[in-house]
Amino acid sequence: MERDYHKPTLRKVPGKTSWYVVVTKPKALQKGPKDKFIRRSTGTSDKRVAEKLVHSKAEQIYKEFDKQLNADPFIAFVRKHWELDWSFEDYLSRPPLLPLKDEPEARDTRKLAVCEYVCNQNDTFDQRLAENLFQYLNKKEAAVWKTWLSYGENPYPISIQQEQIDADLSEKAVQQQKEIHALNKSGAPKLSEFIEKYEEDKYRWRSISSKEKGAQL
């Protein structure tokens, strides 16, 4: 993976005896003017030892950046709009109290609650943001989110609906193909059809007893 992160620096932190490895956060991860840096203690006050630990500590920080920047699209989208003073990512990591089922009443209290919070965080419901959230929800989640917002017929935007329709049609076509048992693919008459006609030919069997007919068939 190609990285374009800031280089680490070794610094002393006021009130601390150990040296710290400090890296400037990517802009996408900065939540404000006071959230520009991330630091990790080397655990030593010996500068020569600390200098040997800079690379490994910086690599730990870079891996954290990788993980955050490559989070699922829902998390990345919400992070851009989140202004509350608590971590929605910590909230999402909790076990679901009520996993989604087929019924609209069932709720994933983590993901959909985050949708609710982010749309209401400024004391005014953000309708446009609510609509954008649909593209990050699966069918069950979108159905519940639709009921929360009192939407119309279908919870998804037209473009996403079309993708689902195409996928469903493709799946049905494959399934129908599997269920077809066409033994006679050539279109030619089957032997069984001739046997049936031969057996039902009254002129052919008018002077032959049933015993002789059975022997010939």
C-alpha positions in Angstrom: 0.0 0.0 0.0 1.4 3.4 -1.0 1.7 5.8 1.9 2.0 9.5 2.0 2.1 10.2 5.7 4.2 12.8 7.5 7.6 11.7 8.9 7.9 11.1 12.6 9.7 13.3 15.0 11.1 12.6 18.5 10.0 15.1 21.1 9.9 15.7 24.8 6.4 16.3 26.2 6.1 18.8 29.1 5.7 16.9 32.4 6.9 13.6 31.0 10.3 12.0 31.4 10.1 9.7 28.3 10.7 10.7 24.7 7.7 10.6 22.4 7.4 9.7 18.7 5.0 12.4 17.2 3.4 12.2 13.7 1.1 14.8 12.1 -2.3 13.2 11.3 -3.6 13.1 7.7 -6.2 15.9 7.2 -9.0 13.4 6.7 -8.4 12.2 10.3 -8.1 15.6 12.0 -11.2 16.5 13.9 -10.2 20.1 14.6 -7.4 22.6 15.1 -6.3 20.8 18.3 -6.3 17.4 16.8 -3.4 17.5 14.4 -0.9 15.1 16.0 -0.7 11.6 17.4 2.1 10.5 19.7 3.4 7.3 21.2 5.8 7.0 24.2 9.1 5.2 23.6 9.1 4.3 27.3 12.6 5.6 27.8 14.3 8.9 28.8 17.5 7.8 27.0 17.5 9.7 23.7 19.9 7.2 22.0 17.6 4.3 22.9 14.5 6.3 21.9 16.0 7.1 18.5 16.2 3.4 17.8 12.5 3.0 18.6 11.3 5.8 16.3 10.8 3.5 13.2 8.8 0.8 15.1 6.6 3.4 16.9 6.0 5.3 13.7 5.0 2.1 11.9 2.4 1.4 14.7 1.0 4.9 14.1 0.9 4.4 10.3 -1.0 1.1 10.7 -3.6 3.0 12.8 -3.9 5.5 10.0 -4.3 2.7 7.4 -7.1 1.1 9.4 -9.0 4.4 9.9 -8.6 5.6 6.3 -9.7 2.2 5.0 -12.7 1.8 7.2 -16.0 0.9 5.7 -17.6 3.6 3.6 -20.3 4.3 6.3 -17.8 5.1 8.9 -15.7 7.2 6.6 -18.9 9.2 5.5 -20.1 9.7 9.1 -16.7 10.8 10.3 -16.7 13.7 7.8 -20.0 15.0 9.3 -19.6 14.1 13.0 -19.5 17.1 15.4 -20.5 15.6 18.7 -18.0 15.2 21.5 -18.2 11.4 21.8 -16.9 8.6 19.6 -19.5 7.0 17.3 -16.8 4.4 16.3 -16.6 3.2 19.9 -20.4 3.1 20.0 -20.5 1.0 16.8 -18.1 -1.5 18.3 -20.5 -2.5 21.0 -22.5 -5.7 20.7 -25.9 -5.1 19.0 -28.8 -5.2 21.4 -31.4 -6.0 18.8 -29.9 -7.4 15.5 -32.0 -6.6 12.4 -34.5 -9.1 11.3 -37.0 -9.1 8.4 -39.5 -7.0 10.3 -39.2 -3.2 10.1 -39.7 -3.0 13.9 -36.3 -4.7 14.5 -33.4 -2.3 14.8 -29.7 -2.4 14.8 -29.4 0.1 17.7 -25.8 0.9 16.9 -25.7 1.8 13.2 -29.2 3.4 12.9 -28.8 5.3 16.1 -25.6 6.8 14.7 -27.6 7.8 11.6 -30.1 9.5 13.9 -27.5 11.3 16.0 -25.5 12.6 13.0 -28.7 14.0 11.4 -29.8 15.8 14.6 -26.5 16.9 16.1 -27.2 20.6 15.4 -30.7 20.6 16.8 -32.1 20.8 13.2 -32.7 17.6 11.3 -30.5 17.4 8.2 -32.8 16.0 5.5 -30.1 15.9 2.8 -27.7 14.0 5.1 -30.4 11.5 5.9 -31.0 10.8 2.3 -27.3 10.3 1.6 -27.1 7.7 4.4 -29.2 5.3 2.4 -26.3 4.4 0.1 -24.4 3.0 3.1 -27.3 0.8 4.4 -28.3 -2.7 3.4 -31.9 -3.5 2.5 -33.0 -4.3 6.1 -31.3 -1.3 7.6 -32.7 1.0 4.9 -36.2 -0.4 5.5 -36.0 0.6 9.1 -34.4 4.0 8.4 -37.3 4.6 6.0 -39.8 4.0 8.7 -37.9 6.4 11.0 -38.1 9.1 8.3 -41.6 8.2 7.1 -40.4 7.8 3.5 -42.4 6.6 0.5 -42.5 3.4 -1.5 -38.8 2.5 -1.6 -36.0 3.6 0.8 -33.3 3.6 -1.8 -32.4 6.3 -4.4 -33.2 5.3 -8.0 -29.6 4.5 -9.0 -29.2 2.0 -6.1 -32.7 0.5 -6.8 -31.6 -0.2 -10.4 -28.5 -2.0 -9.3 -30.6 -4.2 -7.1 -33.1 -4.9 -9.8 -30.4 -5.9 -12.3 -28.8 -8.2 -9.7 -32.1 -9.8 -8.8 -33.0 -10.4 -12.5 -29.6 -11.9 -13.1 -29.9 -14.3 -10.2 -33.4 -15.3 -11.2 -32.2 -16.1 -14.8 -29.4 -18.3 -13.5 -31.8 -20.1 -11.2 -34.3 -20.7 -14.0 -31.6 -22.1 -16.2 -30.7 -24.6 -13.5 -34.3 -25.7 -13.1 -34.8 -26.5 -16.8 -34.4 -30.2 -17.6 -34.5 -30.1 -21.4 -33.5 -33.7 -22.4 -34.5 -33.1 -26.0 -32.5 -30.0 -27.0 -32.6 -30.8 -30.8 -36.3 -30.1 -31.2 -36.7 -33.4 -33.1 -39.7 -35.7 -32.3 -39.1 -38.1 -29.4 -39.2 -41.9 -29.8 -41.8 -42.1 -27.0 -44.2 -40.0 -29.1 -44.0 -42.6 -31.9 -44.5 -45.5 -29.5 -47.6 -43.8 -28.1 -49.1 -43.3 -31.5 -48.2 -46.9 -32.6 -49.9 -48.3 -29.5 -53.0 -46.3 -30.1 -53.3 -47.1 -33.8 -56.7 -49.0 -34.0 -56.3 -50.0 -37.6 -53.0 -51.7 -36.9 -54.4 -53.8 -34.0 -58.0 -54.5 -35.1 -57.4 -58.1 -35.9 -54.8 -58.9 -33.3 -55.5 -60.2 -29.8 -54.4 -58.4 -26.7 -51.9 -61.2 -25.9 -50.2 -60.8 -29.4 -50.3 -57.0 -29.1 -48.5 -57.2 -25.7 -45.9 -59.5 -27.2 -45.1 -57.1 -30.0 -44.9 -54.1 -27.8 
